[in-house]
Amino acid sequence: MGQVYRMKDKKRKKPIKLRSIIILLMAIYIIYTLAAQYITIRKARAEETRIQAQIEEVKEENQRLKEELEKMQSDEYIEKIARERLGLIKSGEILFIDVNNNGEGTGN
């Protein structure tokens, strides 16, 4: 009896190559997608850090303004402004005005 020789099936090689190409393309797509997401996440984190720094600056400014507002609402500050800008005096005080030195200098 004769020996049976099996011939290599050519059809079998093509699907393996096609499957390899498909797997390679899918791997490239996955790597590209992951890289794009990584870059997006890094940009978002940098933006978050920048915004957090801005928030801290605004909080500090807000605190400073609150303190200044409290100071401006105090009786001592209101009295100081009334005396300096409006020229007001307390009852019982005498206001002296120097007529020789009215802020223009001595040029007469």
C-alpha positions in Angstrom: 0.0 0.0 0.0 1.0 3.4 -0.7 1.8 6.1 1.7 -0.5 9.1 2.1 1.2 12.4 2.0 -0.5 15.4 3.3 -0.1 18.6 1.4 0.0 21.8 3.3 -3.2 23.6 3.0 -2.6 27.0 1.5 -5.9 28.3 2.7 -4.8 27.8 6.3 -1.9 30.3 6.0 -4.0 33.2 4.8 -6.4 33.4 7.8 -3.4 33.3 10.1 -1.9 36.3 8.3 -5.2 38.1 8.2 -5.8 37.4 11.9 -2.3 38.6 12.7 -2.9 41.8 10.8 -6.2 42.4 12.5 -4.7 41.7 16.0 -1.8 44.1 15.1 -4.2 46.8 14.0 -6.3 46.4 17.1 -3.2 46.6 19.3 -2.1 49.8 17.5 -5.6 51.3 18.0 -5.6 50.4 21.7 -2.2 51.8 22.2 -3.1 55.0 20.4 -6.3 55.4 22.4 -4.5 54.8 25.7 -1.8 57.3 24.8 -4.4 59.9 23.8 -6.3 59.4 27.1 -3.1 59.6 29.0 -2.3 63.0 27.4 -5.8 64.2 28.0 -5.6 63.2 31.7 -2.2 64.9 32.1 -3.6 68.2 30.6 -6.7 68.0 32.9 -4.5 67.5 36.0 -2.3 70.4 35.0 -5.4 72.6 34.5 -6.8 71.4 37.9 -3.5 72.4 39.6 -3.7 75.8 37.9 -7.3 76.3 39.0 -6.6 75.2 42.5 -3.8 77.8 42.8 -6.2 80.4 41.5 -8.8 79.4 44.1 -6.3 79.7 46.8 -5.3 83.2 45.6 -9.0 84.2 45.5 -9.6 82.8 49.0 -6.6 84.8 50.4 -7.9 88.0 48.6 -11.4 87.3 50.0 -10.1 86.9 53.5 -8.1 90.1 53.2 -11.1 92.0 51.9 -13.3 90.6 54.8 -10.7 91.9 57.3 -10.6 95.3 55.6 -14.4 95.5 55.7 -14.5 94.6 59.4 -11.9 97.3 60.0 -13.9 99.9 58.0 -17.0 99.1 60.0 -15.3 99.8 63.3 -16.1 102.9 65.2 -12.4 103.9 65.4 -12.0 103.8 61.6 -15.2 105.7 61.0 -14.1 108.4 63.5 -10.7 108.6 61.8 -12.3 109.1 58.4 -14.8 111.7 59.7 -11.9 113.7 61.3 -9.5 113.4 58.3 -11.8 113.8 55.3 -14.8 115.6 56.6 -13.1 117.8 59.3 -15.6 116.8 61.9 -14.8 117.1 65.6 -16.3 115.7 68.8 -18.4 117.8 71.1 -16.3 119.7 73.5 -13.3 119.8 71.2 -12.0 123.0 69.6 -10.9 123.1 66.0 -7.8 125.2 65.3 -7.1 126.2 61.7 -3.7 127.7 60.9 -4.5 130.6 58.6 -0.9 131.4 58.0 -0.1 127.9 56.6 -3.0 126.8 54.4 -1.0 124.2 52.5 -0.1 126.5 49.6 3.3 127.4 50.9 4.8 130.8 51.7 4.7 132.8 48.5 2.8 136.0 49.4 
